[in-house]
Amino acid sequence: MHPLSTALILLGSALALPIAFKFVAVARNGNRMAFIGHQLGVLIAMVGWLVSGRVSIALIHAAWFAFAQAWFVIVGRNHIRSGA
């Protein structure tokens, strides 16, 4: 694997994974800074996979990026509506 791709994957994963493990709480609380950090980490890792030529793994990251975005928006709206 290319050294640049390895560095990007490690950096992106180190940023995104800790937040991903607490994503339900991040979305429920509407923690935008944590969410933005997560999304940036996913994007950085995705670029790393693209640089290494692993397009299928990059597409999985892109799908998670979109799913996380929708989840954050929907859960945030529902949480506001419920008055919690």
N, C-alpha and C positions, 0 to 999 in steps of 0.2 A: 504494500500500500504506500502511496505517496506520503511523505512527511507532513505536507500541508493538510492533506485530508485527515490524517490521523490527529493532528493538532485541533482541527476544527471539530471533529467528531467528539474528541475528549472535552473540549471547552464547552460545546453545546450541550453535551450530556450532563456535564457537571453543573450547568446552570439550570437545565430543564428538569432533570429527574427528581431532585429533592422537592421541588414545587409540585411535580406531577403526583408524588405520593400523598400530598395533602390537597389535591386539586378540588375535592368536594368542599372542603372548608374555605379554600380560596374563592371559589365561585359563590358559595353561600354568603360569605362576608363581603363580597364585592371588592376584594383586595386587588386593585388595578396594578399596583407596582409589582406584586408577585406574579400576576397574570402576564404582564408585559415581559417580565424576566423569563417566564416559562416560554412564551412565544418566541422571544429572541433566541433562546437556547435551542428550541426546535428548529428554527430557521438556520442557525449556525451549523447544527449537526446535519441538516438536510443538504446544505451546501458542501459540507465535507464528504457526504456520500456521493454527491454529484461529481465532485473533483476526482473521487476514486473510481468513478465509472459504474457505480452500483445504483442505477436508476430505479430499480424496483424498491430498494430500501428507502431511497429518497421520496418515492411516491407514498410509501407508508407514512413517512414523517409528514408529508403534505396533507394526507388524509387526517392524521391526528391533529395537525394544526387547525384544519377547518372544523373538525369535530369539537375541539377544545374551545374554539371561538364561539361556536353555536351554543355549546353547553354553558359557557360563562354568561352569555347574553340571556339565554332562556332562564337559567336558574336565578340570575340577578333580577330579572323582571318578576318572576314568580315570588321571589323573596320580598320584593318591595310591595307587590300587590297584597301579600298575606299580612303585611304590617309588622313583620318580625324585624 
